[in-house]
């Protein structure tokens, strides 16, 4: 369903206030962005939320409940990702990256703890030189999609993939990527001066055929220029790990089963949890690049006694229960039947929600939920253009399209066209009210009651109410 959205004659960046600058806050500022990637048709496909994604969500809730991280700290970690990572990473890959960075910056755990959980032998502090003067080498490329934070790199991008010759061994130095993280783990390696032919670097180079460029390149960034895999990507963790071990199975990564940890739970429970989680993982297929951070974070948090495996299991159960009790739909049905309740809900939702048992024990609600009602003359629709704020305790986990760049960008400036992609055609004489949930407030839409439902039972009415109608992208 993804395709170019060519219908708009004008884009919001071309009209309105001279001070308005869509996207000025950074790559996360999606509202009204003129970037092509943000202006596609909405992909309405909804694959199930993977186990590792629910695990990441649960871990954030656990550390937030313990006062170790706030929602705003999670947000700023996402916003500070490398643009390429932000663009390519999935929603929960961004969360995992942000949690990792914020925990290191706040000294909740150290970089060394992270490396050890990844299977890196941090006792290995030296990489023996692999090249000598006269050797042909190729500079590795960098795969930014695997980074949980913007890396500090001392190898310029213009020589990625370039072939050259080692002309001098400059000495041994600490790895700058590690030193920049404030890690107490150091890895010493050799620095070489490598000579490249300019015409091989720049396709349109206009100088002489023998013009060269010399650059200083660390050992871990180089491959044998005569080898078949000379264009492989650099990976600090794999590189240092390979120099330390020949037995790859000794550090194979688990999928959240916690094997090898000193957890205080029975063998039967541990085995059952392992089987259940592994089955869930197997069904999900290939993982995106940063998904393994979920397992790594789990190991570190448990080793640091931040929470236990049982705490995590229970929190995942809480997340899996979001929306299963029809909390949002119950509010809608009662509002349809009780005008006084509806008016209280529209004025201040906290007390009316409490009467309906919302939130349940273990669930977390934002400071305020604003409820808005559709009428014959006004239709409401909700978005969060800066991230994807959403009332999960009322509606369950948010759908992928709600978190997409296209929905977040387009719904604020062409809501009628976006709603048509959901099959919702709003007449011109009905005002559309877009609510951008940019901070600590969440929104819930009360859809208009369908005609012909006057004699329906509460259970029948509950079945009429849909998640999408409470977001506002559909009508009943």
N, C-alpha and C positions, 0 to 999 in steps of 0.2 A: 504493500500500500504506500510505500515511500516513493515520492516522486516530486518533481519540481513544482513549486507553487507559483505559477506565472500570472495569475489572474489580477493581482494588485497593480493598478495603474500607478499608484504612488506608494511610497514607503514612509513610515512615520518620521524617519530621519530627515525627510524632505519638507515636512510641514510642522506647524505648531510653534511653540516658543523657541526663540533663538538660544535660550539657555539649555533647552532639552538636549541631552546627549545619550541616546540609547546605547547601552553597553559600556559606558564610561567607567564603571566600577571594576571592570575586568571581565574575564571570560564567563564568569558565573552570572553576570548581569544580563539575563536573556531577554527581558521585556523589550519588545520593539526592535530587537537587533536586526541590522540589515545584512548580517552574514548569511551566505547561501545555506550553510549547514543548519541554520536556525529557522529557515523558511521553507521547510518541506511539508508535504502532507503528513498528517498524524498517523503514525503506525499504531493501529488499534489491537495488535496481537498481544495477548497476555499470557506468557509462559509462567508457570508457577514459580514462586520465590524459592530459590535453592536453599538447601540446608546451610551451606556456608554463609549465605546472606543473612539468614535468620540468626545465625550464631553471632555475626558481627553486630547486628542490631541488639541482640541480647547483651553482649559484652558492653556496649556503650551504655545501655540502661543500668547495668550493674555498677559500673564505675561512676556513673552520674549519681546514682542513689547513695554512693559512698562519698560523695562530695569531691571526687577526684577530677571531674571534668564537667563543664557546662555545655549546653547546646551551642552557645555562641563560640566556645572554643572549638567545638567540632566543626562549626561552619567556617571559621577562619582558617582552619587547617585544610579544608577542602578548597577554599578560595585561593590559597597560596600555592596550590599544585602547579607544576609546569603546565602551560597551556595545552601542550600536546597530550599530556597525561589526562588532564581534565576532559579534553575532547573525546578521548578514546576509552577511558575507564568507565566501567559500569557504576551505578549509583553506590553500591556497597563496597566496591573497590575504593571509591573516593573516601567513604567512611573509614575503611580499614587503614588507608594511608594517613588520614587525619589523626585517627586515634594513636597510631604509631608515633607520628611526629610530636603530637602534644604530650604524650607520656614521656618521651625522651626529653623534650624541652623542659618539662616540669619535674624531671628527676624521679618519676614514678618507677621507671626502670631505666637501665643504662643501655647504650648501644651494644655493649658486650653481651648483655642478657639476650638481646635480640639475635645477635649472631650465633650464640650458642644454641638457642632454640631452633635456628635454621639448620643446625648441624655443622657449623663451622668450628673447627678446632682452633680456638684462639690462643692455644699454646704455641702454634706455628707463627713465628714473627719474622720469618725471613724467606724470601723467594730467591733461589739461586739464579744467576744470569743464564739466559738461554741463547743469547746471540753474541757474535763477535764482529769486529770490524770486517767489512766486506760482505756480510750476509745480506741476502735479499729478504725484505720483510714487507708485510702488508698491515696497515693500520686497521684495527677492528672498528666496526660501527657501534653506535650506542643505541640500545633499544629503550627509549624513554618510557615505554608503556609498562616496564617492570619496576619503575621507581615509586616509592611511597612518599617521596618528597623531591623537590627540585635539587638535583645533585650538584656538587661542586666539582667540576671537571676541569682538568688542565690539558686536555687534548682538544684542539680546535676542530669544529665540525667540518671545515673545508677539506681536511685531509682524511676524513673517514673513508675507508676503502682504498686509499691511495697506496701504490707500491713504491718502495724506495730502497735505499741501501744504507746500512749502518756505517757511518764514517768515523764515529768516536764513541767510546764508552765513557760517560761523564761521571760515573760514580754511583753510590748507593744512597737512597733517600727514603724517608717515610712516605707512605701512600697518602696523597693529598685528600682523596675522597674520604678516608677515614679520619684524618686529622681535622677536617672541617666539621665533623659531627661531634667533636669534643669527646671522642671515644678514648678510653684508657687502653684500648687494643691498638697496637701499632703493627704495621706490616712493612718491612723494609724490602725494597726492590731496586733493580738497576735502572738508571736513566740513560738513554742513548741519544746521540745526535743522528738523525736520519735525514738523508738527502733525497729530495724528490725532483723529478723533471717537471718544470712548470707547465709544459704542454700536456703532461699527463694529468695534472690537477685541474687545469682550466681548459675547457674545450675551445674557447675562443681566444686563447692566449696569442698575442701578436708579436711576442719577442722572438729571440733566437732559439734555435732548436736545442742548444746546449745550456740554456738558462736553467738555473736550479733554485730550489728553496730548501733551506735547512730548518728542521723543527726538532725540539726536544720531546721525546716520547718515552713513557715508562714501559717496562717489560710487559706488564699485564695488558697493555693496549696493542701488543704486536703479535702477529702470527708469522709463521714461516711463509715467506712469499712464494715459495715453490710448491707448497702443499695444496692439496685439493680443497681443504676447508679454510683457505687463507682469508676468506671474507666473513668468518663467523663474527657474531656479536660479542662484545665484552660483557663479562659477568663477574663482578668482584667476588661474590660468594662462591661461585663454582670454581673460579680460578684458584683462590686460596685453599679451598677444600680439596681440589685435585692434587695440589702439591703436598697435602698432608696425608692423604689416604688413597689406597688403591682399592679398598673394599667399599664399593658404593652402597652395598646393602647395610653396612654398619650404621648409616645415617639416613636411612630411608625415611621419608616424611609420612606421618600418619594422617588420617583424615578426621581428627578430632576425637579419637577414641581414648586418648589420654594414656596409652600404654607406656609404661616406663616411669610414670609419675607416682609419687608416694601419696596417693589419694586415700582418705579415710572412709572408704566405703567397701562393702562386701564384694567378693569375687563374682558372685552371681549377678549383682547389679552392674558391675563393671563390664562383664562379658555381654550382658544384654544390651547395654548402652552402646558398646562397640559394634555389635551386630546391627542394631537399628540405624546407627549413624552411617556405617559403611554402606548399608543397603541404600540409604537416602542418597549418598554421594554417588554410588554406582549408577543410579537412575538419572543423574543430572548430566552425564556426559562430560566432555572436555571443559576444564575450568579456564576462565580468563586469566591473564598474566598475574594479577595481584591477588587473586583469590587465596593462594596459599598463606597469605598474611593472616587469615582468620585462624588457621591452626597454630601459627607461630605466636600470635597474640594470646591465644588460649593457654599455650604452654607457659609463656612468661607470666601471665597473670596468676596462674595456679602456683607456679614455683615461687612467686613473690608473695603468696598468701593474700592476694587481693580478693579472690573469691575461690570457691571450690568447684570441682566438676559438677557436684550436685546443685550448687547455686546456679550454674550455667544451664543445666538441664531444666530446672524449674522456670528460669527466666524465658527460655525458648518456649516452654509450654504456655507461659503468659502471652507471648507474642503470637503463638499459633491460635490462641483463643480470641485475639482481637477481632471484633466484628461477628464472631460466631453466635453471640447472644442477641444479635439484631438491635444493639443499643440505639443506634441512630434511627432505625426504622421504628422502634418503640416510641421514641419521642415524636416522630412524624405522625404516627397513628393516633396517639393521644391528643396531639395538637389538632388533628382533623376533627376529633370527636368532642373536644373540650376547648371552647373558645377562650375561656378564662385562663386555662393552662397555657394555651398558645401565646396569649398576650404577655404572660409572665415570662415565658421562654424567650420571646422576642426582646423583652426589656432587660432581663438578667437571667441567663440560663443556669447559673450555678445551683440554686435551690431546686428548681424543677428537675434538673438532671439527678440531683441527689435523691429525690423522691422515687426516681426510676432505678435507683441502685447504681448510678454511674458517677465515678468509675468504680469498678469492682476492686476487691483487695488485690494489691500487687500492680494494678494498672496506674498509669500516670497521665493526668490531663494537664494541658497548658493552663496558665493563670486565668485565661478567659476564653470561652467559646461563644462566638457571636452567631446567633441563629437568625436567618433571614428567610422571608416567605415569598414565594412566587404568587402573583396575582394576575387577573386578566389583563392588566396593563403593564406589568413589570416581570421580567425573567432574570433571575440571579444565576451567576456562574462564578466558580472559585478557582483561583490559581495561586501559585507562589512563584514569582518570577526569579527570585534570587537563589532559591534552593528548591525545596519541594515540601514546605510545611503542610501538614495534613492531619486531621483528627483521627488518628489510627484507633484510639480506644472506642470511637463511635462507628467507624467504617471499616476497620481492618487495615492491613498494610496497603499502601497506595499503589495503584496500577502503574505499570511502566510508562504508559503514555502521559500520565499526569506529571511524571518526573522528566519527560523528554524536553529537549531544547526547543523543538518546534511548537509544542503546546505552550510552553512558558513564554515564548517569544510572541506568538501570533494571536493568542486569545485576547491580549490587551488592546490590539489595534484593528483586528478584523474578526471579532467574536462571531458574527453571523456566519462567515465562511467556515470557521472552525466548527461551529455547532452543526453545520450542514454535513460535515464529514462524519458526525455521529448520528446522522439521520434526523437531526432536529432543525426544523425550519421555523424560525421565529418571525411572525409578521412584522412589517415595518412600523405598525402603530403600537407595538409592544416594546417598551424600553428594555434594553439589556443593561444590567448592572453587573459589572465585573468587579470582583473583590480580590485584591492582591494581598495575600497573607504574608507580609514581608517581615514580620517580627515575632511577637510572642502570642498573637491571637490566632485562633483557628475558626473556621467558618463551617456552618452546616446549613444547607438549603432545605426548606420545607416545600416540596413540590405541591402543585395544585392537586386536590383530590380528584381522581378520575370520575367522570360522570358515570352513573349506573352502579356506583359502589355503596349507595346509601344503606342497603340491607346486608352488606357483608359483615361477617364476624371479624373480631380482632385478628384472628389467625389468618383469615383471608386477606384482610387489609395489609398485614405484615408482608405477605407474599407479593403484594402489588408494588411495594416500595423497593426501589433498586438503589444500589450504591451510586450509580451514575446520575440518577435523578437528584440525589442529595449533594452531589458535587455541582450539578446544574448543567451538565452537558446533554441531558435528555429530559424529556417530559413524559408524564405518565398518561 
